């Protein structure tokens, strides 16, 4: 379980570094991101869709899927099993946003 979580986290970090490298190549400023913490459970899978965000998390030994609408997530933190999902738009056109998944 922990090995799986580490592999998933490694993959996500690798994907983030690739994305960050491509993004920083087009920007003149850069940021250092420090990640701290401890892996205590398998991570959730977050899949953005056309109308909502699908959040699948391990809970009580089973995978549980919750659908969270973009509208609801942009207004307040929405409970999706053992996580809270919220979203903040970065521009008036609502084409860029930060999705925050907070584990409880």
VOSE-108627 format. One record per residue: residue in three letters; chain; x, y, z of N, C-alpha, C in turn; residue number from 0. Coordinates in steps of 0.2 Angstrom, whole numbers, padded with zeros to 4 digits. Example, Ala and Ser with C-alpha at 12.3 -4.5 7.8 and 13.67 -1.06 7.14 Angstrom:
2
NODE rest kette   n_x   n_y   n_z  ca_x  ca_y  ca_z   c_x   c_y   c_z  nr
NODE  ALA     A  0066 -0028  0039  0062 -0022  0039  0066 -0016  0039   0
NODE  SER     A  0064 -0011  0035  0068 -0005  0036  0064  0000  0039   1
END
This chain:
104
NODE rest kette   n_x   n_y   n_z  ca_x  ca_y  ca_z   c_x   c_y   c_z  nr
NODE  UNK     A  0004 -0006  0000  0000  0000  0000  0004  0006  0000   0
NODE  UNK     A  0009  0007  0004  0014  0012  0005  0018  0013 -0002   1
NODE  UNK     A  0020  0007 -0004  0024  0007 -0010  0020  0009 -0016   2
NODE  UNK     A  0014  0007 -0016  0009  0010 -0022  0009  0018 -0021   3
NODE  UNK     A  0008  0020 -0015  0007  0027 -0014  0013  0031 -0016   4
NODE  UNK     A  0019  0028 -0014  0025  0031 -0016  0026  0031 -0024   5
NODE  UNK     A  0025  0026 -0027  0025  0026 -0034  0020  0031 -0037   6
NODE  UNK     A  0014  0032 -0035  0009  0036 -0037  0012  0044 -0036   7
NODE  UNK     A  0014  0045 -0030  0017  0051 -0028  0023  0053 -0033   8
NODE  UNK     A  0027  0048 -0034  0033  0049 -0038  0031  0051 -0045   9
NODE  UNK     A  0026  0047 -0048  0023  0049 -0054  0021  0056 -0055  10
NODE  UNK     A  0017  0058 -0050  0014  0064 -0050  0019  0070 -0049  11
NODE  UNK     A  0024  0069 -0045  0030  0074 -0044  0033  0074 -0051  12
NODE  UNK     A  0035  0068 -0054  0038  0069 -0061  0034  0072 -0066  13
NODE  UNK     A  0027  0071 -0066  0023  0075 -0071  0023  0082 -0069  14
NODE  UNK     A  0023  0084 -0063  0023  0091 -0061  0029  0094 -0063  15
NODE  UNK     A  0035  0091 -0062  0041  0094 -0064  0042  0095 -0072  16
NODE  UNK     A  0039  0090 -0076  0039  0091 -0083  0034  0097 -0085  17
NODE  UNK     A  0029  0097 -0081  0024  0103 -0083  0027  0109 -0081  18
NODE  UNK     A  0030  0109 -0075  0034  0115 -0072  0039  0118 -0077  19
NODE  UNK     A  0043  0113 -0079  0049  0115 -0084  0046  0118 -0090  20
NODE  UNK     A  0041  0115 -0093  0038  0118 -0099  0035  0125 -0098  21
NODE  UNK     A  0032  0126 -0092  0029  0132 -0090  0034  0137 -0089  22
NODE  UNK     A  0039  0135 -0085  0045  0140 -0083  0049  0142 -0089  23
NODE  UNK     A  0049  0138 -0094  0053  0140 -0100  0050  0146 -0103  24
NODE  UNK     A  0043  0147 -0103  0040  0152 -0106  0039  0158 -0101  25
NODE  UNK     A  0041  0158 -0095  0040  0163 -0090  0047  0165 -0088  26
NODE  UNK     A  0047  0172 -0086  0054  0175 -0084  0055  0174 -0077  27
NODE  UNK     A  0050  0172 -0073  0052  0171 -0066  0050  0164 -0064  28
NODE  UNK     A  0053  0162 -0058  0052  0155 -0056  0051  0154 -0049  29
NODE  UNK     A  0048  0148 -0047  0047  0147 -0040  0049  0140 -0037  30
NODE  UNK     A  0051  0140 -0031  0054  0134 -0028  0048  0131 -0024  31
NODE  UNK     A  0046  0125 -0026  0041  0121 -0022  0044  0116 -0017  32
NODE  UNK     A  0042  0117 -0011  0044  0112 -0006  0038  0108 -0004  33
NODE  UNK     A  0039  0101 -0004  0034  0097 -0002  0036  0093  0004  34
NODE  UNK     A  0032  0094  0010  0034  0090  0016  0028  0086  0018  35
NODE  UNK     A  0029  0081  0022  0023  0078  0025  0025  0070  0025  36
NODE  UNK     A  0020  0066  0026  0021  0059  0027  0015  0055  0023  37
NODE  UNK     A  0017  0050  0020  0012  0047  0016  0009  0041  0021  38
NODE  UNK     A  0003  0042  0022  0000  0037  0027 -0006  0033  0024  39
NODE  UNK     A -0008  0035  0018 -0013  0031  0014 -0012  0032  0007  40
NODE  UNK     A -0015  0028  0003 -0015  0029 -0004 -0018  0035 -0006  41
NODE  UNK     A -0016  0038 -0011 -0019  0045 -0014 -0025  0044 -0017  42
NODE  UNK     A -0029  0049 -0018 -0035  0050 -0022 -0033  0051 -0029  43
NODE  UNK     A -0037  0048 -0033 -0037  0050 -0041 -0042  0055 -0042  44
NODE  UNK     A -0039  0061 -0045 -0044  0066 -0047 -0044  0067 -0055  45
NODE  UNK     A -0050  0066 -0058 -0051  0066 -0065 -0056  0072 -0067  46
NODE  UNK     A -0053  0077 -0070 -0058  0083 -0072 -0062  0081 -0078  47
NODE  UNK     A -0068  0082 -0078 -0072  0081 -0084 -0075  0087 -0086  48
NODE  UNK     A -0080  0086 -0091 -0083  0092 -0094 -0088  0096 -0089  49
NODE  UNK     A -0091  0092 -0085 -0096  0095 -0080 -0094  0095 -0073  50
NODE  UNK     A -0090  0090 -0071 -0088  0090 -0064 -0081  0086 -0064  51
NODE  UNK     A -0079  0086 -0057 -0073  0083 -0056 -0074  0076 -0052  52
NODE  UNK     A -0071  0071 -0055 -0072  0064 -0052 -0067  0063 -0047  53
NODE  UNK     A -0068  0062 -0041 -0063  0060 -0036 -0064  0053 -0033  54
NODE  UNK     A -0059  0049 -0034 -0059  0042 -0032 -0054  0041 -0026  55
NODE  UNK     A -0056  0039 -0020 -0052  0038 -0015 -0053  0032 -0011  56
NODE  UNK     A -0047  0029 -0009 -0048  0023 -0005 -0052  0025  0002  57
NODE  UNK     A -0057  0021  0004 -0060  0022  0010 -0063  0016  0013  58
NODE  UNK     A -0062  0014  0019 -0064  0007  0022 -0062  0001  0017  59
NODE  UNK     A -0056  0002  0014 -0054 -0004  0010 -0057 -0005  0003  60
NODE  UNK     A -0061  0000  0001 -0064  0000 -0005 -0062  0007 -0009  61
NODE  UNK     A -0063  0007 -0015 -0062  0013 -0019 -0069  0016 -0019  62
NODE  UNK     A -0070  0023 -0017 -0076  0026 -0018 -0075  0032 -0022  63
NODE  UNK     A -0080  0033 -0027 -0080  0039 -0031 -0085  0044 -0030  64
NODE  UNK     A -0083  0050 -0030 -0088  0056 -0029 -0087  0061 -0035  65
NODE  UNK     A -0093  0063 -0037 -0093  0068 -0042 -0094  0075 -0039  66
NODE  UNK     A -0090  0080 -0040 -0090  0087 -0037 -0091  0092 -0043  67
NODE  UNK     A -0096  0096 -0043 -0097  0101 -0049 -0092  0106 -0048  68
NODE  UNK     A -0090  0109 -0054 -0085  0115 -0054 -0088  0121 -0050  69
NODE  UNK     A -0095  0122 -0051 -0098  0127 -0048 -0098  0127 -0040  70
NODE  UNK     A -0099  0121 -0038 -0099  0120 -0030 -0092  0120 -0028  71
NODE  UNK     A -0087  0118 -0031 -0080  0118 -0029 -0078  0125 -0029  72
NODE  UNK     A -0080  0129 -0034 -0078  0136 -0034 -0081  0141 -0029  73
NODE  UNK     A -0087  0138 -0026 -0090  0142 -0021 -0088  0141 -0014  74
NODE  UNK     A -0086  0135 -0012 -0084  0132 -0006 -0081  0126 -0006  75
NODE  UNK     A -0078  0124 -0001 -0075  0117  0000 -0080  0112  0000  76
NODE  UNK     A -0080  0107 -0004 -0085  0102 -0005 -0082  0095 -0002  77
NODE  UNK     A -0086  0092  0002 -0083  0085  0005 -0084  0080  0000  78
NODE  UNK     A -0079  0076 -0001 -0079  0070 -0006 -0076  0064 -0003  79
NODE  UNK     A -0080  0061  0002 -0077  0056  0006 -0072  0058  0011  80
NODE  UNK     A -0066  0056  0010 -0061  0058  0015 -0057  0064  0013  81
NODE  UNK     A -0059  0068  0008 -0056  0074  0006 -0061  0080  0005  82
NODE  UNK     A -0058  0086  0005 -0062  0092  0004 -0059  0094 -0003  83
NODE  UNK     A -0063  0096 -0008 -0061  0099 -0014 -0064  0106 -0015  84
NODE  UNK     A -0059  0110 -0017 -0061  0117 -0018 -0057  0120 -0024  85
NODE  UNK     A -0059  0125 -0027 -0056  0127 -0033 -0057  0135 -0033  86
NODE  UNK     A -0051  0138 -0036 -0051  0145 -0036 -0049  0147 -0043  87
NODE  UNK     A -0053  0151 -0046 -0051  0153 -0053 -0046  0159 -0053  88
NODE  UNK     A -0041  0159 -0058 -0036  0164 -0058 -0037  0170 -0062  89
NODE  UNK     A -0042  0169 -0067 -0043  0174 -0071 -0051  0175 -0072  90
NODE  UNK     A -0053  0181 -0075 -0060  0182 -0075 -0063  0178 -0081  91
NODE  UNK     A -0060  0176 -0085 -0062  0171 -0091 -0064  0164 -0088  92
NODE  UNK     A -0061  0163 -0082 -0062  0156 -0079 -0059  0150 -0083  93
NODE  UNK     A -0053  0152 -0086 -0050  0147 -0090 -0044  0144 -0087  94
NODE  UNK     A -0042  0147 -0081 -0036  0144 -0077 -0039  0144 -0070  95
NODE  UNK     A -0037  0138 -0067 -0039  0138 -0060 -0034  0133 -0056  96
NODE  UNK     A -0035  0134 -0049 -0031  0130 -0045 -0036  0125 -0041  97
NODE  UNK     A -0035  0119 -0042 -0039  0114 -0038 -0036  0111 -0032  98
NODE  UNK     A -0039  0112 -0026 -0036  0110 -0020 -0040  0104 -0017  99
NODE  UNK     A -0036  0099 -0016 -0038  0093 -0013 -0035  0092 -0006 100
NODE  UNK     A -0039  0093 -0001 -0037  0093  0006 -0039  0086  0009 101
NODE  UNK     A -0034  0082  0011 -0035  0076  0014 -0037  0077  0022 102
NODE  UNK     A -0041  0073  0024 -0043  0074  0031 -0041  0067  0035 103
END
